[in-house]
């Protein structure tokens, strides 16, 4: 270097770097490169490639992009396609790291076009892995799985266990998005076994925990998911895990939210926002806005939810926009804007159908089934519900994690039971994840024409501790039972006062013996039915009904002599029943 034979020195340095590979001391490399005059780099792509390595080490990404672009052009001019591809890979990595998936895809397509001309076979699996990593973010899930499998086979062939781990972890993510949770879990188990043989980085360990938390969440095993997410967050706080610190915080917030731990979730989303700023990951900000908005949707705070979702929709990323449109559609549906909801859902559905994201597709089917049912488009609602439940049954899935809302799920599961479409699957979803929120949708099924549907509805209401149905177990007459179920389902008789009403309207000879026929007559009579209509519904003679009505007036101490006419007397019975909370 003293005699300024820079060109010869550059040749020696490039040769040394090629031999030493990654073992070349990065500090020494950067110091040596600083000695070369700037003009020497302009026509020397090898020096530019080494310079880019130093810039990347120092996190000077903008400068690295400029240097890599120049090196790539020079390597292409020399027809050195191996190194041209390497430079392109680095550009892909930078833009992918910045979450700029569109630009990353452009460079990746350049590298893909170089594949037939690459003579270094060691580059091929890396190209496939890069494709697999990026494709889901631009709506190409099916192709991503194909590329990842190809990369895994090649890494396995050459015995590169560290890259096998990365590829297996990615395959788990891709299968999870496809709703193939068994395969996703199997890949995680395989990754854990590799973990015992390979000294993985802290980021790789975090990747594994993140995958395990997500699979448990997507399966609906929220307590296990919460434990894994807490473990991940604690790990990322003490280890150099990069953006996995944000991933861990965000998945924890989502799980807390879906568990109904709204205060904790709100606090955790706040932590995620601060990490977006400190880690310089601005493209994650819209995701946090959207997820926070969904928290407010679940809480019924629709005005606040709309503010967050609209803010999220300011994103310029089409994939994000299609996802956030589903949030907005569900919000519109829950606030009665059915047609606006349907338009948004169909737009997002088209996007996900092209991408092959099976989970998102079928989550949207649930939303569409709900919206179409509310719009009175019963055939369309039935078609979407059937497509959803066929897929859930095929994949043994009982929970949908992304846009889960108990009101929407409860209505669609009730529709599945009413249509006798995988009713046991619907029952399991209701019991595991909807629970008491399903009661308003199950009670109308007590009037369904099919006995099997009525029986399942009664069974579910009993399991959900619906006292009304439990108290009707002793009613032997099916016509009386059906009348009572109908009165309760319509809200004519109040559930909260039904037990007291039964205790009030007992057989005259034994005040402790309940009289379901008298209760049925009471409900129909205060509703305004005539004696003849009551007789027809309960299967009794008109004279018998007249006697029951006389018993009602006696029970409520309403002698005929106190009233000018029957209408006035009946009105007073209605008022007393309402004051007592029976109707």
Secondary structure in CASP SS format (residue, H / E / C, confidence):
PFRMAT SS
TARGET T0000
AUTHOR 0000-0000-0000
METHOD secondary structure of the structure
MODEL  1
X C 1.00
X C 1.00
X C 1.00
X C 1.00
X C 1.00
X H 1.00
X H 1.00
X H 1.00
X H 1.00
X H 1.00
X H 1.00
X H 1.00
X H 1.00
X H 1.00
X H 1.00
X H 1.00
X H 1.00
X H 1.00
X H 1.00
X H 1.00
X H 1.00
X H 1.00
X H 1.00
X C 1.00
X C 1.00
X H 1.00
X H 1.00
X H 1.00
X H 1.00
X H 1.00
X H 1.00
X H 1.00
X H 1.00
X C 1.00
X C 1.00
X C 1.00
X C 1.00
X H 1.00
X H 1.00
X H 1.00
X H 1.00
X H 1.00
X C 1.00
X C 1.00
X H 1.00
X H 1.00
X H 1.00
X H 1.00
X H 1.00
X H 1.00
X H 1.00
X H 1.00
X H 1.00
X H 1.00
X H 1.00
X H 1.00
X H 1.00
X C 1.00
X C 1.00
X C 1.00
X H 1.00
X H 1.00
X H 1.00
X H 1.00
X H 1.00
X H 1.00
X H 1.00
X H 1.00
X H 1.00
X H 1.00
X H 1.00
X H 1.00
X H 1.00
X H 1.00
X H 1.00
X H 1.00
X H 1.00
X C 1.00
X C 1.00
X C 1.00
X H 1.00
X H 1.00
X H 1.00
X H 1.00
X H 1.00
X H 1.00
X H 1.00
X H 1.00
X H 1.00
X H 1.00
X H 1.00
X H 1.00
X H 1.00
X H 1.00
X H 1.00
X H 1.00
X H 1.00
X C 1.00
X C 1.00
X C 1.00
X H 1.00
X H 1.00
X H 1.00
X H 1.00
X H 1.00
X H 1.00
X H 1.00
X H 1.00
X H 1.00
X H 1.00
X H 1.00
X H 1.00
X H 1.00
X H 1.00
X H 1.00
X H 1.00
X H 1.00
X C 1.00
X C 1.00
X C 1.00
X C 1.00
X H 1.00
X H 1.00
X H 1.00
X H 1.00
X H 1.00
X H 1.00
X H 1.00
X H 1.00
X H 1.00
X H 1.00
X H 1.00
X H 1.00
X H 1.00
X H 1.00
X H 1.00
X H 1.00
X H 1.00
X C 1.00
X C 1.00
X H 1.00
X H 1.00
X H 1.00
X H 1.00
X H 1.00
X H 1.00
X H 1.00
X H 1.00
X H 1.00
X H 1.00
X H 1.00
X H 1.00
X H 1.00
X H 1.00
X H 1.00
X H 1.00
X H 1.00
X H 1.00
X C 1.00
X C 1.00
X H 1.00
X H 1.00
X H 1.00
X H 1.00
X H 1.00
X H 1.00
X H 1.00
X H 1.00
X H 1.00
X H 1.00
X H 1.00
X H 1.00
X H 1.00
X H 1.00
X H 1.00
X H 1.00
X H 1.00
X C 1.00
X C 1.00
X C 1.00
X H 1.00
X H 1.00
X H 1.00
X H 1.00
X H 1.00
X H 1.00
X H 1.00
X H 1.00
X H 1.00
X H 1.00
X H 1.00
X H 1.00
X H 1.00
X H 1.00
X H 1.00
X C 1.00
X C 1.00
X C 1.00
X C 1.00
X C 1.00
X C 1.00
X H 1.00
X H 1.00
X H 1.00
X H 1.00
X H 1.00
X H 1.00
X H 1.00
X H 1.00
X H 1.00
X H 1.00
X H 1.00
X H 1.00
X H 1.00
X H 1.00
X H 1.00
X H 1.00
X H 1.00
X H 1.00
X C 1.00
X C 1.00
X H 1.00
X H 1.00
X H 1.00
X H 1.00
X H 1.00
X H 1.00
X H 1.00
X H 1.00
X H 1.00
X H 1.00
X H 1.00
X H 1.00
X H 1.00
X H 1.00
X H 1.00
X H 1.00
X H 1.00
X C 1.00
X C 1.00
X C 1.00
X C 1.00
X C 1.00
X H 1.00
X H 1.00
X H 1.00
X H 1.00
X H 1.00
X H 1.00
X H 1.00
X H 1.00
X H 1.00
X H 1.00
X H 1.00
X H 1.00
X H 1.00
X H 1.00
X H 1.00
X C 1.00
X C 1.00
X C 1.00
X H 1.00
X H 1.00
X H 1.00
X H 1.00
X H 1.00
X H 1.00
X H 1.00
X H 1.00
X H 1.00
X H 1.00
X H 1.00
X H 1.00
X H 1.00
X H 1.00
X H 1.00
X H 1.00
X H 1.00
X C 1.00
X C 1.00
X C 1.00
X H 1.00
X H 1.00
X H 1.00
X H 1.00
X H 1.00
X H 1.00
X H 1.00
X H 1.00
X H 1.00
X H 1.00
X H 1.00
X H 1.00
X H 1.00
X H 1.00
X H 1.00
X H 1.00
X H 1.00
X C 1.00
X C 1.00
X C 1.00
X H 1.00
X H 1.00
X H 1.00
X H 1.00
X H 1.00
X H 1.00
X H 1.00
X H 1.00
X H 1.00
X H 1.00
X H 1.00
X C 1.00
X C 1.00
X C 1.00
X C 1.00
X C 1.00
X H 1.00
X H 1.00
X H 1.00
X H 1.00
X H 1.00
X H 1.00
X H 1.00
X H 1.00
X H 1.00
X H 1.00
X H 1.00
X H 1.00
X H 1.00
X H 1.00
X H 1.00
X H 1.00
X H 1.00
X C 1.00
X C 1.00
X C 1.00
X H 1.00
X H 1.00
X H 1.00
X H 1.00
X H 1.00
X H 1.00
X H 1.00
X H 1.00
X H 1.00
X H 1.00
X H 1.00
X H 1.00
X H 1.00
X H 1.00
X H 1.00
X H 1.00
X H 1.00
X H 1.00
X C 1.00
X C 1.00
X H 1.00
X H 1.00
X H 1.00
X H 1.00
X H 1.00
X H 1.00
X H 1.00
X H 1.00
X H 1.00
X H 1.00
X H 1.00
X H 1.00
X H 1.00
X H 1.00
X H 1.00
X H 1.00
X H 1.00
X C 1.00
X C 1.00
X C 1.00
X H 1.00
X H 1.00
X H 1.00
X H 1.00
X H 1.00
X H 1.00
X H 1.00
X H 1.00
X H 1.00
X H 1.00
X H 1.00
X H 1.00
X H 1.00
X H 1.00
X H 1.00
X H 1.00
X H 1.00
X H 1.00
X C 1.00
X C 1.00
X C 1.00
X C 1.00
X C 1.00
X C 1.00
X C 1.00
X C 1.00
X C 1.00
X C 1.00
X H 1.00
X H 1.00
X H 1.00
X H 1.00
X H 1.00
X H 1.00
X H 1.00
X H 1.00
X H 1.00
X H 1.00
X H 1.00
X H 1.00
X H 1.00
X C 1.00
X C 1.00
X C 1.00
X C 1.00
X H 1.00
X H 1.00
X H 1.00
X H 1.00
X H 1.00
X H 1.00
X H 1.00
X H 1.00
X H 1.00
X H 1.00
X H 1.00
X H 1.00
X H 1.00
X H 1.00
X H 1.00
X H 1.00
X H 1.00
X H 1.00
X H 1.00
X H 1.00
X H 1.00
X H 1.00
X H 1.00
X H 1.00
X H 1.00
X C 1.00
X C 1.00
X C 1.00
X H 1.00
X H 1.00
X H 1.00
X H 1.00
X H 1.00
X H 1.00
X H 1.00
X H 1.00
X H 1.00
X H 1.00
X H 1.00
X H 1.00
X H 1.00
X C 1.00
X C 1.00
X C 1.00
X H 1.00
X H 1.00
X H 1.00
X H 1.00
X H 1.00
X C 1.00
X C 1.00
X C 1.00
X C 1.00
X C 1.00
X C 1.00
X H 1.00
X H 1.00
X H 1.00
X H 1.00
X H 1.00
X H 1.00
X H 1.00
X H 1.00
X H 1.00
X H 1.00
X H 1.00
X H 1.00
X C 1.00
X C 1.00
X C 1.00
X C 1.00
X C 1.00
X H 1.00
X H 1.00
X H 1.00
X H 1.00
X H 1.00
X H 1.00
X H 1.00
X H 1.00
X H 1.00
X H 1.00
X C 1.00
X E 1.00
X C 1.00
X C 1.00
X C 1.00
X C 1.00
X C 1.00
X C 1.00
X C 1.00
X E 1.00
X C 1.00
X H 1.00
X H 1.00
X H 1.00
X H 1.00
X H 1.00
X H 1.00
X H 1.00
X H 1.00
X H 1.00
X H 1.00
X H 1.00
X H 1.00
X C 1.00
X C 1.00
X C 1.00
X H 1.00
X H 1.00
X H 1.00
X H 1.00
X H 1.00
X H 1.00
X H 1.00
X H 1.00
X C 1.00
X C 1.00
X C 1.00
X H 1.00
X H 1.00
X H 1.00
X H 1.00
X H 1.00
X H 1.00
X H 1.00
X H 1.00
X H 1.00
X H 1.00
X H 1.00
X H 1.00
X H 1.00
X H 1.00
X C 1.00
X C 1.00
X C 1.00
X C 1.00
X H 1.00
X H 1.00
X H 1.00
X C 1.00
X C 1.00
X C 1.00
X H 1.00
X H 1.00
X H 1.00
X H 1.00
X H 1.00
X H 1.00
X H 1.00
X H 1.00
X H 1.00
X H 1.00
X H 1.00
X H 1.00
X H 1.00
X H 1.00
X C 1.00
X C 1.00
X C 1.00
X C 1.00
END
